[in-house]
Amino acid sequence: MMAARRNPITGQPWSVPVVADEVPESGRHFDLMADEPTRAATAELAGLRALPELTASFDVARYGRNGLHVTGTVAATVGQVCVVTLEPMEERLEEPIDVIFSPQQNVPRAADYLDLEITAEDAPEPLIDGIVDLGALATEFLILGIDPYPRKPDAEFEPPATGDDTGHPFAALAALKKGEGER
């Protein structure tokens, strides 16, 4: 397992740069495990209560002359707060990753094709300075995979009783209106 470090330029909490020219034709495999400071910084970035586990596994292969094809998985145990009960909870997350990187001058543009429309979803990601940051990629997919409204499996929302009209936000206005009608 490769250790992680913070990127001094971007400030990303998890940085594992891979230079495209150093990836052999046969490809390269990476197993990454984030250490405690990296998990704490990533949890803060993602708005998590805790991040007790964060790992990633990647296969990096050449794509064309200068590009890279990155496939793999990011796995984590994320600590959040249930939106119903407000109790702490943990959830296991596993996100697949399949991304193609190409130097910016090699990224096709839709205008270059008359009959073929390339959407942003189909276009390769830009390979900047010939480097792919696997830590940043794993962090991005982790954040995309987090449930924004985590809910414990047995949690049920109980709406307040509706019998008392004095509890709603416009109760004072209703009382004023009711008083006007009696005049």
Buried (B, 14 or more C-beta within 10 A) or exposed (E): EEEBBBBEEEEBBBBBEBEBEEBEEEEBEBEBBBEEEBBBBBBEBBEBEBBEBBBBBBEBBBBEEBBBBBBBBBBBBBBBEBBBBEEEBBBEBEBEBEBBBBBEEBBEEEEEEEEEEBEEEEBBBEBEEBBBBBBBBBBBBBBEBBEEEBBBEEBEEEEEEEEEEEEEEEEEEEEEEEEEEEE
